[in-house]
Amino acid sequence: MADPTEPSIERHGTLTGQVPYDLTDKSYKGQTEQVLKLIDTILEEGGSSKKNILKVCSFLRSIDEGADEYNAAWDAWCDRENLPVRTTIEAKLMSPEFLVEIDIVAAVQ
């Protein structure tokens, strides 16, 4: 049986929650940029791209502290011609160093 936490879009078009890889960056903007770059890579490897993202669920450790920086990074990255639906939720993440986690549903080309 496959590991359900493995980042993959081969399973029903779903990409599991992605978190930042460089925890020395303590900013919401920096961690969001890291996660979005990782999502780009995984989508490309799976035969898709951000223009095919259908749904995004983002988790922030603190909406009050992080929403502006998160939204700035998102707005700079997203495909304005193909905006997915997006939910942003305040949540206690797996590690206290994580400020951002993003999971997506994308169509595979």
N, CA, C and O of each residue as an XYZ file, in Angstrom:
436
protein
N       0.837     -1.186      0.000
C       0.000      0.000      0.000
C       0.881      1.248      0.000
O       1.898      1.300      0.691
N       0.483      2.241     -0.773
C       1.246      3.485     -0.876
C       1.124      4.302      0.402
O       0.125      4.231      1.117
N       2.161      5.075      0.667
C       2.176      5.977      1.823
C       1.206      7.131      1.564
O       1.410      7.880      0.608
N       0.155      7.307      2.377
C      -0.831      8.360      2.121
C      -0.297      9.770      2.319
O      -0.949     10.732      1.913
N       0.882      9.919      2.937
C       1.443     11.257      3.130
C       2.433     11.629      2.030
O       2.950     12.747      2.018
N       2.701     10.716      1.116
C       3.633     10.985      0.028
C       3.073     12.075     -0.884
O       1.915     11.999     -1.292
N       3.888     13.098     -1.212
C       3.376     14.131     -2.115
C       3.175     13.544     -3.502
O       4.128     13.063     -4.114
N       1.961     13.578     -3.999
C       1.672     12.959     -5.278
C       0.415     13.542     -5.874
O      -0.523     13.880     -5.152
N       0.388     13.662     -7.179
C      -0.856     14.021     -7.842
C      -1.373     12.850     -8.659
O      -2.375     12.976     -9.363
N      -0.704     11.726     -8.572
C      -1.155     10.568     -9.319
C      -2.357      9.896     -8.676
O      -3.013      9.071     -9.311
N      -2.647     10.224     -7.466
C      -3.780      9.611     -6.779
C      -4.957     10.569     -6.773
O      -5.055     11.451     -5.920
N      -5.826     10.388     -7.711
C      -7.073     11.142     -7.763
C      -6.859     12.650     -7.885
O      -7.713     13.421     -7.449
N      -5.749     13.086     -8.460
C      -5.508     14.509     -8.664
C      -5.261     15.294     -7.392
O      -5.427     16.514     -7.384
N      -4.870     14.632     -6.321
C      -4.698     15.302     -5.036
C      -3.227     15.392     -4.656
O      -2.477     14.427     -4.800
N      -2.829     16.544     -4.175
C      -1.483     16.758     -3.655
C      -1.606     16.937     -2.155
O      -2.306     17.833     -1.683
N      -0.929     16.090     -1.410
C      -1.030     16.171      0.044
C      -0.435     17.482      0.545
O       0.251     18.188     -0.194
N      -0.704     17.795      1.797
C      -0.238     19.043      2.383
C       1.267     19.205      2.272
O       2.031     18.313      2.640
N       1.680     20.348      1.764
C       3.095     20.656      1.606
C       3.487     21.717      2.623
O       2.748     22.670      2.871
N       4.656     21.531      3.199
C       5.168     22.456      4.208
C       6.537     22.966      3.765
O       7.153     22.373      2.880
N       7.024     24.054      4.362
C       8.325     24.595      3.974
C       9.456     23.632      4.320
O       9.362     22.856      5.270
N      10.520     23.698      3.534
C      11.677     22.827      3.742
C      12.817     23.545      4.455
O      13.690     22.886      5.019
N      12.836     24.872      4.447
C      13.886     25.644      5.116
C      13.261     26.390      6.288
O      12.675     27.460      6.123
N      13.396     25.812      7.458
C      12.737     26.387      8.634
C      13.529     27.519      9.270
O      13.142     28.036     10.317
N      14.647     27.911      8.638
C      15.350     29.097      9.126
C      14.598     30.361      8.724
O      14.794     31.420      9.320
N      13.733     30.250      7.709
C      12.900     31.385      7.307
C      11.679     31.407      8.208
O      10.840     30.509      8.146
N      11.577     32.414      9.031
C      10.494     32.513     10.022
C       9.366     33.434      9.566
O       8.526     33.831     10.375
N       9.339     33.779      8.269
C       8.285     34.670      7.775
C       7.214     33.869      7.035
O       7.505     32.851      6.408
N       5.994     34.338      7.119
C       4.899     33.699      6.384
C       5.138     33.798      4.878
O       4.885     32.843      4.145
N       5.621     34.940      4.421
C       5.868     35.124      2.989
C       6.933     34.151      2.499
O       6.746     33.485      1.480
N       8.043     34.065      3.216
C       9.120     33.166      2.811
C       8.704     31.708      2.818
O       9.006     30.970      1.880
N       8.013     31.287      3.867
C       7.565     29.896      3.930
C       6.524     29.608      2.852
O       6.521     28.521      2.275
N       5.645     30.561      2.575
C       4.656     30.372      1.511
C       5.348     30.238      0.161
O       4.991     29.367     -0.632
N       6.325     31.083     -0.109
C       7.068     31.001     -1.371
C       7.752     29.647     -1.521
O       7.769     29.079     -2.613
N       8.318     29.124     -0.431
C       8.942     27.798     -0.478
C       7.930     26.723     -0.854
O       8.191     25.885     -1.717
N       6.776     26.754     -0.200
C       5.750     25.741     -0.441
C       5.234     25.846     -1.877
O       5.036     24.822     -2.530
N       5.015     27.043     -2.371
C       4.519     27.211     -3.738
C       5.542     26.732     -4.763
O       5.169     26.163     -5.789
N       6.815     26.954     -4.498
C       7.868     26.447     -5.385
C       7.853     24.917     -5.388
O       7.986     24.296     -6.443
N       7.693     24.320     -4.224
C       7.608     22.863     -4.124
C       6.386     22.344     -4.883
O       6.474     21.334     -5.581
N       5.260     23.022     -4.752
C       4.044     22.627     -5.476
C       4.280     22.702     -6.984
O       3.867     21.800     -7.713
N       4.935     23.760     -7.464
C       5.266     23.854     -8.893
C       6.047     22.632     -9.359
O       5.736     22.043    -10.394
N       7.061     22.257     -8.590
C       7.907     21.117     -8.946
C       7.108     19.825     -8.989
O       7.220     19.055     -9.942
N       6.309     19.587     -7.970
C       5.530     18.348     -7.898
C       4.495     18.301     -9.020
O       4.293     17.252     -9.632
N       3.840     19.424     -9.293
C       2.871     19.461    -10.389
C       3.541     19.152    -11.723
O       3.022     18.367    -12.517
N       4.690     19.769    -11.968
C       5.413     19.540    -13.218
C       5.807     18.074    -13.354
O       5.639     17.477    -14.417
N       6.330     17.499    -12.280
C       6.720     16.085    -12.313
C       5.522     15.173    -12.558
O       5.673     14.081    -13.106
N       4.339     15.617    -12.157
C       3.134     14.817    -12.331
C       2.390     15.095    -13.623
O       1.321     14.528    -13.851
N       2.936     15.961    -14.478
C       2.297     16.243    -15.752
C       1.217     17.297    -15.674
O       0.268     17.266    -16.458
N       1.340     18.225    -14.750
C       0.335     19.268    -14.608
C       1.033     20.601    -14.362
O       2.253     20.706    -14.488
N       0.254     21.609    -14.013
C       0.813     22.926    -13.701
C      -0.195     23.695    -12.855
O      -1.321     23.244    -12.646
N       0.224     24.860    -12.373
C      -0.670     25.632    -11.511
C      -1.928     26.091    -12.231
O      -2.928     26.390    -11.579
N      -1.907     26.154    -13.557
C      -3.125     26.542    -14.278
C      -4.210     25.474    -14.164
O      -5.374     25.737    -14.465
N      -3.834     24.267    -13.730
C      -4.786     23.162    -13.582
C      -5.217     22.923    -12.141
O      -5.895     21.937    -11.855
N      -4.834     23.811    -11.233
C      -5.254     23.660     -9.841
C      -6.732     24.009     -9.733
O      -7.169     25.066    -10.189
N      -7.485     23.117     -9.129
C      -8.926     23.288     -8.986
C      -9.307     23.825     -7.613
O     -10.222     24.640     -7.487
N      -8.598     23.362     -6.584
C      -8.956     23.722     -5.209
C      -7.694     23.805     -4.363
O      -6.782     22.990     -4.502
N      -7.652     24.800     -3.484
C      -6.531     24.992     -2.563
C      -7.082     25.110     -1.151
O      -8.055     25.824     -0.906
N      -6.451     24.407     -0.234
C      -6.761     24.572      1.183
C      -5.450     24.928      1.877
O      -4.514     24.130      1.911
N      -5.398     26.126      2.423
C      -4.191     26.621      3.078
C      -4.421     26.700      4.580
O      -5.493     27.084      5.048
N      -3.394     26.330      5.312
C      -3.439     26.370      6.770
C      -2.347     27.319      7.241
O      -1.179     27.151      6.888
N      -2.721     28.310      8.035
C      -1.765     29.247      8.615
C      -1.786     29.092     10.125
O      -2.844     28.917     10.730
N      -0.606     29.157     10.725
C      -0.545     29.070     12.184
C      -1.335     30.200     12.834
O      -1.986     29.999     13.859
N      -1.276     31.392     12.234
C      -2.049     32.530     12.747
C      -2.536     33.371     11.573
O      -1.733     33.918     10.818
N      -3.842     33.470     11.425
C      -4.419     34.317     10.375
C      -4.045     35.777     10.627
O      -3.659     36.487      9.698
N      -4.156     36.227     11.874
C      -3.856     37.624     12.202
C      -2.418     37.992     11.854
O      -2.169     39.069     11.312
N      -1.473     37.111     12.160
C      -0.064     37.402     11.924
C       0.365     37.148     10.483
O       1.282     37.803      9.988
N      -0.285     36.207      9.806
C       0.256     35.753      8.531
C      -0.533     36.007      7.270
O       0.001     35.824      6.177
N      -1.781     36.421      7.374
C      -2.624     36.515      6.172
C      -2.068     37.482      5.129
O      -2.066     37.161      3.940
N      -1.602     38.643      5.540
C      -1.109     39.624      4.566
C       0.105     39.099      3.800
O       0.168     39.221      2.577
N       1.071     38.514      4.520
C       2.264     37.976      3.867
C       1.918     36.768      2.998
O       2.435     36.627      1.890
N       1.051     35.906      3.498
C       0.616     34.741      2.725
C      -0.053     35.199      1.429
O       0.270     34.702      0.350
N      -0.982     36.144      1.538
C      -1.693     36.626      0.354
C      -0.759     37.310     -0.639
O      -0.959     37.187     -1.847
N       0.249     38.024     -0.162
C       1.214     38.667     -1.061
C       1.980     37.618     -1.866
O       2.156     37.766     -3.076
N       2.431     36.566     -1.199
C       3.151     35.495     -1.897
C       2.222     34.769     -2.863
O       2.607     34.473     -3.995
N       1.005     34.482     -2.420
C       0.023     33.807     -3.279
C      -0.273     34.649     -4.522
O      -0.251     34.135     -5.641
N      -0.547     35.936     -4.328
C      -0.903     36.812     -5.447
C       0.227     36.914     -6.472
O      -0.036     37.003     -7.671
N       1.469     36.903     -6.016
C       2.610     36.966     -6.926
C       2.788     35.663     -7.705
O       3.357     35.670     -8.796
N       2.310     34.553     -7.160
C       2.525     33.226     -7.750
C       1.372     32.741     -8.616
O       1.604     32.107     -9.645
N       0.154     33.021     -8.230
C      -1.006     32.369     -8.852
C      -1.199     32.784    -10.311
O      -0.745     33.845    -10.740
N      -1.878     31.926    -11.050
C      -2.227     32.167    -12.444
C      -3.558     32.915    -12.461
O      -4.609     32.318    -12.226
N      -3.521     34.196    -12.733
C      -4.714     35.044    -12.676
C      -5.805     34.617    -13.661
O      -6.981     34.915    -13.453
N      -5.420     33.925    -14.726
C      -6.396     33.469    -15.723
C      -7.108     32.193    -15.287
O      -8.148     31.841    -15.844
N      -6.560     31.506    -14.302
C      -7.108     30.217    -13.865
C      -7.108     30.123    -12.345
O      -6.495     29.218    -11.779
N      -7.780     31.035    -11.692
C      -7.790     31.037    -10.226
C      -8.624     29.877     -9.683
O      -9.782     29.707    -10.065
N      -8.032     29.083     -8.793
C      -8.807     28.016     -8.159
C      -9.620     28.567     -6.988
O      -9.386     29.685     -6.530
N     -10.567     27.777     -6.516
C     -11.221     28.142     -5.258
C     -10.191     27.937     -4.155
O      -9.337     27.055     -4.249
N     -10.276     28.758     -3.105
C      -9.264     28.678     -2.049
C      -9.900     28.926     -0.695
O     -10.703     29.841     -0.515
N      -9.517     28.087      0.248
C      -9.915     28.247      1.638
C      -8.649     28.432      2.458
O      -7.657     27.738      2.233
N      -8.672     29.357      3.403
C      -7.547     29.554      4.309
C      -8.059     29.391      5.730
O      -9.030     30.028      6.138
N      -7.384     28.523      6.474
C      -7.821     28.138      7.814
C      -6.677     28.360      8.799
O      -5.521     28.078      8.483
N      -6.992     28.858      9.978
C      -6.000     28.931     11.049
C      -5.932     27.566     11.712
O      -6.959     26.986     12.064
N      -4.700     27.049     11.885
C      -4.562     25.692     12.411
C      -3.250     25.520     13.164
O      -2.263     26.204     12.895
N      -3.263     24.600     14.104
C      -2.037     24.163     14.769
C      -1.395     23.149     13.830
O      -1.967     22.091     13.569
N      -0.210     23.469     13.325
C       0.439     22.614     12.342
C       1.324     21.572     13.018
O       1.564     21.627     14.224
N       1.801     20.628     12.225
C       2.536     19.472     12.724
C       3.763     19.851     13.564
O       4.068     19.190     14.557
N       4.452     20.902     13.166
C       5.619     21.389     13.903
C       5.381     22.856     14.250
O       4.817     23.590     13.438
N       5.796     23.296     15.429
C       5.616     24.712     15.774
C       6.414     25.650     14.865
O       6.139     26.849     14.826
N       7.403     25.115     14.133
C       8.181     25.942     13.211
C       7.453     26.190     11.892
O       7.770     27.139     11.176
N       6.482     25.342     11.572
C       5.705     25.529     10.345
C       4.714     26.670     10.549
O       3.949     26.679     11.513
N       4.738     27.621      9.639
C       3.765     28.709      9.650
C       2.676     28.477      8.612
O       1.569     29.000      8.733
N       3.002     27.686      7.588
C       2.129     27.503      6.430
C       2.119     26.039      6.004
O       3.154     25.373      6.010
N       0.948     25.550      5.636
C       0.805     24.262      4.956
C      -0.251     24.461      3.876
O      -1.275     25.105      4.104
N       0.009     23.901      2.699
C      -0.932     24.053      1.584
C      -1.176     22.692      0.959
O      -0.230     21.962      0.664
N      -2.452     22.344      0.753
C      -2.742     21.174     -0.065
C      -3.669     21.580     -1.202
O      -4.449     22.526     -1.092
N      -3.559     20.834     -2.296
C      -4.293     21.209     -3.501
C      -4.940     19.999     -4.154
O      -4.581     18.851     -3.893
N      -5.901     20.294     -5.007
C      -6.455     19.330     -5.949
C      -6.223     19.934     -7.327
O      -6.615     21.071     -7.591
N      -5.580     19.162     -8.207
C      -5.278     19.644     -9.553
C      -5.622     18.579    -10.580
O      -5.522     17.382    -10.314
N      -6.027     19.030    -11.751
C      -6.250     18.116    -12.864
C      -4.899     17.766    -13.476
O      -3.991     18.595    -13.516
N      -4.778     16.544    -13.947
C      -3.568     16.112    -14.638
C      -3.841     16.219    -16.128
O      -4.876     15.759    -16.611
N      -2.912     16.825    -16.855
C      -3.098     17.034    -18.301
C      -3.033     15.733    -19.051
O      -3.169     15.717    -20.274
